[in-house]
Amino acid sequence: MTTYQVNESPFKSDNTASNRCGVTLMNNQVGAVVANVMRTKENVTVMPLPSMIRVDAVGRMDFEYDEISEALGEESGYFDAAEFEENMSTHYGRMIHQDDRTIMFANPEDAAEYIGFDLTAR
């Protein structure tokens, strides 16, 4: 009788926390500029792909609207949550829109104060 050994799949399920968050941007002029701005941030990784751009971070990342507006060659206030949503196709982590930025959190608990969630056990 022949015995076969099966290797463990690299695609197996893993439910441990990754401490990562991220977005997928369209690979267009605006998405490329946003990615270039985010590339300068600490703990952020940018991966351009043929039809999209992955922007991932450890812990937290902030998309500061005025910084992105300036990089786009536009006046302050041009880039906002609506522009961000228009150029983003998907995200993972907790996303919070504020007047001046969009914040991505890897852990929902870190976003609790922004969304009014009480972490106290009752």
Secondary structure by P-SEA (a helix, b strand, c coil): cbbbbbccccccccccccccccccccccaaaaaaaaaacccccbbbbbcccbbbbbbcccccccaaaaaaaaccccccccaaaaaaaccccccbbbbcccbbbbbccccccccccccccccc
